[in-house]
Amino acid sequence: METLKLSAPLTTREPVVLLDPRLPPGRYRVELVVASATGRSEVAVLFINVKE
């Protein structure tokens, strides 16, 4: 399983990713694009809130 890190693109075939445990508390914006042989999806935006 891949780990999502700040300001780093992530490419994976798995539908689940881990969040970097060293992320400081705050609100993070993640953009998801699904790519396949037939093209790319619209961008989906997800906000993640990390609490202490």
Steps between C-alpha positions, in 0.01 A plus 500: 500500500630845409532793745360844419758773572488880482557656156585165343306341215395142562431230243352172613277221373356437847175674608641576850792721608652573841544849639854598601496474882743794528249751359453786743146586610309703242270483201633348178358508149545188286414475131414161356512414130429151375686407181421200283558381146190697395608832651500701823218587738403844617693618804338403831599717797524360852580691820674316784505640854790379714451550872748460786 
